[in-house]
Amino acid sequence: EDTGPGIPEQALAKIFKRFYSERPVGQFGEHSGLGLAISKQLVELMGGSMWVQSAVGVGSVFHFTLACAEQAPGEAPAPPAELAALAGRRVLVVDDNATNRRILEDLLRRWKLRTTTAENGLVALHVVTEARAAGAPFDLVLLDGVMPGLDGYAVAERLAGADAPALVLLTSSTQVGDAARCRALGVRAHLMKPVKQDELLRAIL
């Protein structure tokens, strides 16, 4: 679902065709539109269907259906021993983007990690200090590298020390020397956004 410019009714029948999508100026015609065509083809290959509802100036809602077999109780594979060992570990997610925080929080909780979030560097430092004073320090801090005020590097610098939690930096911007800077600050892993789930899990493990 989006709140974009919407799709005119006369274009709805064509929106799933290859190379047919909305131009930046709000007109429709042939240019690099493949995403919807591929999505529809994948859904149909899996026995489902895909369609769109849209209103100009309001936005669009894309729907799809899939027929999936219900998994019988007890069929779920046992989690790997390494993943099971993460259960209950305390993690702080620091990111100024609310959507990023929510995505990471949902993912980490599926891995049974006890997750707290902070919307900026100053809040993160306060939360870490309070947790340490309460005798429940964080095992890991996931830091957004680019934030207003105190960025991830500045927070890592202030957290450095013998009793510091493990630090992982997630960033959408990279420069020459970032890896060396991370090592100097004691950052255990430096991952580029959008980070893949398996990549993040390996870094946490």
C-alpha positions as CSV (number, residue, x, y, z in Angstrom):
1,E,0.0,0.0,0.0
2,D,1.3,3.5,-0.8
3,T,0.2,7.1,-0.7
4,G,1.7,8.0,-4.1
5,P,0.1,9.8,-7.1
6,G,-2.2,6.8,-7.8
7,I,-2.9,5.1,-11.1
8,P,-5.5,6.3,-13.6
9,E,-8.3,3.8,-14.2
10,Q,-7.5,3.4,-17.9
11,A,-4.0,2.3,-17.0
12,L,-4.9,-0.3,-14.4
13,A,-5.3,-3.1,-17.0
14,K,-1.8,-2.4,-18.3
15,I,0.1,-1.8,-15.1
16,F,1.3,-5.5,-14.8
17,K,2.6,-5.6,-18.4
18,R,6.4,-5.6,-18.9
19,F,8.0,-2.2,-19.4
20,Y,4.8,-0.4,-18.6
21,S,4.8,1.8,-15.5
22,E,4.4,5.3,-14.2
23,R,6.7,8.0,-15.6
24,P,8.3,10.4,-13.1
25,V,6.0,13.2,-14.5
26,G,2.9,11.2,-13.6
27,Q,2.2,10.0,-17.2
28,F,2.1,6.3,-18.2
29,G,4.0,4.6,-21.0
30,E,6.8,2.3,-21.9
31,H,9.9,2.5,-19.7
32,S,11.8,0.3,-17.2
33,G,8.8,-1.3,-15.5
34,L,9.5,-5.0,-14.7
35,G,8.9,-5.3,-11.0
36,L,5.1,-5.7,-11.1
37,A,5.2,-8.0,-14.2
38,I,7.7,-10.3,-12.4
39,S,5.8,-10.2,-9.1
40,K,2.6,-11.1,-10.9
41,Q,4.3,-14.0,-12.8
42,L,5.8,-15.4,-9.6
43,V,2.5,-15.2,-7.8
44,E,0.7,-17.0,-10.6
45,L,3.4,-19.7,-10.8
46,M,2.6,-20.4,-7.2
47,G,-1.1,-20.7,-8.0
48,G,-2.2,-17.3,-6.8
49,S,-3.4,-14.1,-8.3
50,M,-2.4,-10.4,-8.0
51,W,-4.4,-7.2,-8.6
52,V,-4.4,-3.5,-7.7
53,Q,-6.9,-0.9,-6.5
54,S,-5.9,2.7,-7.0
55,A,-7.3,6.3,-6.8
56,V,-5.5,9.2,-8.5
57,G,-4.1,11.6,-5.8
58,V,-4.7,9.0,-3.0
59,G,-2.5,6.0,-3.7
60,S,-2.6,2.4,-4.6
61,V,-3.1,-0.9,-2.8
62,F,-1.7,-4.1,-4.3
63,H,-3.1,-7.5,-3.3
64,F,-2.0,-11.0,-3.9
65,T,-3.3,-14.4,-2.8
66,L,-1.4,-17.7,-2.4
67,A,-2.7,-21.2,-1.5
68,C,-0.3,-22.6,1.1
69,A,-0.5,-26.0,2.9
70,E,-1.0,-25.7,6.6
71,Q,2.0,-27.0,8.5
72,A,1.1,-29.8,11.0
73,P,2.1,-29.2,14.7
74,G,5.5,-30.4,15.5
75,E,6.8,-30.2,12.0
76,A,8.8,-27.0,12.5
77,P,12.5,-27.7,12.4
78,A,14.4,-27.3,15.7
79,P,16.5,-24.1,15.6
80,P,20.2,-24.5,15.2
81,A,22.1,-24.7,18.5
82,E,23.9,-21.5,17.7
83,L,20.6,-19.7,17.2
84,A,19.1,-21.2,20.4
85,A,22.1,-19.9,22.3
86,L,21.0,-16.3,21.4
87,A,17.7,-16.6,23.3
88,G,17.4,-14.1,26.0
89,R,20.4,-12.0,25.0
90,R,19.8,-8.3,25.3
91,V,20.2,-6.2,22.2
92,L,19.8,-2.4,21.7
93,V,18.8,-1.1,18.2
94,V,19.8,2.5,17.6
95,D,18.4,4.1,14.5
96,D,16.7,7.5,13.8
97,N,14.4,5.9,11.3
98,A,11.3,4.4,12.9
99,T,10.7,1.9,10.1
100,N,14.2,0.6,10.3
101,R,13.9,0.2,14.1
102,R,10.6,-1.7,13.8
103,I,12.0,-4.1,11.1
104,L,15.1,-4.9,13.1
105,E,13.1,-5.3,16.3
106,D,10.7,-7.8,14.7
107,L,13.5,-9.8,13.2
108,L,15.6,-9.9,16.4
109,R,12.6,-10.9,18.5
110,R,11.9,-13.8,16.1
111,W,15.4,-14.9,17.0
112,K,14.4,-14.8,20.7
113,L,16.6,-11.8,21.5
114,R,15.4,-9.3,24.1
115,T,15.3,-6.1,22.1
116,T,15.2,-2.5,23.1
117,T,15.2,0.5,20.7
118,A,16.6,4.0,20.8
119,E,15.8,6.8,18.2
120,N,19.2,8.6,18.5
121,G,22.7,8.4,19.9
122,L,22.0,10.4,23.1
123,V,19.1,8.2,24.0
124,A,21.2,5.1,23.3
125,L,23.9,6.2,25.7
126,H,21.4,6.9,28.4
127,V,19.7,3.5,27.9
128,V,23.0,1.7,28.0
129,T,24.1,3.5,31.2
130,E,20.8,2.7,32.9
131,A,20.9,-0.9,31.9
132,R,24.4,-1.3,33.2
133,A,23.5,0.4,36.5
134,A,20.5,-2.0,36.9
135,G,22.7,-5.0,36.5
136,A,21.2,-6.0,33.2
137,P,23.7,-4.7,30.6
138,F,23.2,-5.1,26.9
139,D,25.1,-7.9,25.1
140,L,25.0,-6.2,21.8
141,V,24.2,-2.8,20.3
142,L,23.2,-2.4,16.6
143,L,24.2,1.1,15.5
144,D,23.0,3.1,12.5
145,G,26.1,4.7,11.1
146,V,24.4,7.8,9.8
147,M,22.3,9.7,12.3
148,P,21.8,13.4,13.1
149,G,23.7,14.6,16.2
150,L,25.7,11.6,17.5
151,D,26.2,9.2,14.6
152,G,27.0,5.5,15.1
153,Y,30.8,6.1,15.1
154,A,30.4,8.8,17.9
155,V,28.2,6.4,20.0
156,A,30.7,3.6,19.5
157,E,33.5,5.9,20.7
158,R,31.6,6.8,23.8
159,L,30.7,3.2,24.5
160,A,34.3,1.9,24.1
161,G,35.8,0.2,27.1
162,A,36.3,-3.1,28.8
163,D,32.7,-3.4,29.8
164,A,31.3,-2.2,26.5
165,P,28.7,-4.4,24.7
166,A,29.5,-5.9,21.3
167,L,29.0,-3.3,18.6
168,V,27.7,-3.8,15.1
169,L,27.5,-0.9,12.7
170,L,24.8,-0.8,10.0
171,T,25.3,2.0,7.4
172,S,23.9,3.1,4.0
173,S,27.0,5.3,3.4
174,T,30.6,4.1,3.3
175,Q,33.8,5.9,2.8
176,V,37.5,5.0,2.5
177,G,38.9,4.2,5.9
178,D,35.5,3.2,7.5
179,A,36.7,-0.3,8.1
180,A,39.9,0.8,9.9
181,R,37.9,3.3,11.9
182,C,35.5,0.6,13.0
183,R,38.4,-1.6,14.1
184,A,39.9,1.3,16.1
185,L,36.6,1.8,17.9
186,G,36.1,-1.9,18.7
187,V,33.2,-2.4,16.3
188,R,32.9,-6.1,15.7
189,A,31.1,-5.9,12.3
190,H,30.4,-3.2,9.7
191,L,27.5,-4.1,7.5
192,M,26.0,-2.2,4.5
193,K,22.2,-1.5,4.4
194,P,20.0,-3.0,3.4
195,V,21.5,-5.8,5.4
196,K,20.5,-9.4,4.6
197,Q,19.0,-11.5,7.4
198,D,21.6,-14.3,7.1
199,E,24.4,-11.7,7.0
200,L,23.1,-10.0,10.2
201,L,22.6,-13.3,11.9
202,R,26.2,-14.4,11.2
203,A,27.5,-11.1,12.5
204,I,25.5,-11.4,15.7
205,L,26.6,-15.0,16.2
